[in-house]
Amino acid sequence: MNKSLTIKTLACAATLAAALATDASADIINFSDLSLSPESYWNGSDQSGYFESNGIVYYNEYTPEYSSYAGATYSNITSYANGTLYSGDGQYVAAPLGGLSKDGTTDPNEIYSVVYVDHNYSMFAEAPVIDLSALESSVDGMYLSNTSLTLDVLTSPQYEGNYARPFTDGDWMKISIYGYDANMSEIGTVEFYLADYRDGKTDVVTDWQYVSFETFTGDVKFLNFEITSSDTGEWGMNTPSYVAVGGFSTAVPEPSTCAAVLGAFAVAFAILRRKR
């Protein structure tokens, strides 16, 4: 057999395998396994301390004496009237008015999570709010949005009795996502602006936005959040400290990709054997 031809064939097989190995599709993990009555929510009032969805654990701290919570809730509410604010169901509504579908779009039939981010006074000052450690696949990012309450406060005239003011030029609100590995060692921080009025912008996130974890230095297993804002007073941040979570993304090789890679190497191996 021509040695040059063999080398070229092997090179082609290796190139094909490498190219195919990069062909992966994003698999969205949303809240499809949860159920709720129409236009309702779970906020931890049963004091279970957490809920689990599709292999991911979301932690919650509920305080009965104040009927308040910190951490994660889940909801399927699809409407919000401006001025509702903290009354009624106001704090359980995602700005997209629906959850995240498997194709990455908003679906009013899907459930989503609303997280009240209390990084100073709740258990989440130290403990993670989301546990990804049971997942078999690595998570490469998540989908976030604002809540309707936050959107209302930032874009409407200031409501009487509400400390938070509407945003003007120079204002901003961002979430810091802290990633931890299986040993709870920090592997990096991702920052994402939920609202940005700097440099002439008037951006407020109202749909599901993908936030990449590519800057994390390892395989993320736990997450914690912190929200900061330019609207901060003597007693801390005035802007509502909520974020809506639509789901997570994992990179999953297509079955056809795996088969093609194996096939390419099988061809190369057969050529080598025949040469011998």
Secondary structure, DSSP 8 states (H G I E B T S, - for coil): --HHHHHHHHHHHHHHHHHHHT-EEEEEE-STT----TT-EE-STT---EEEETTEEEEEEEEGGGTEEEEEEEE------TT-TTSTTGGG-BTTSSEE-TTSSEETTS-EEEEE--TTTSGGGTS-SEE-TT-SS-EEEEEEE-BHHHHHHHHS---TT-------TT-EEEEEEEEE-TT--EEEEEEEEEEE-GGG--EE--S-EEEE-TT-SS---EEEEEEEES-EETTEE-S--EEEEEEEEEEEE-HHHHHHHHHHHHHHHHHHHHH-
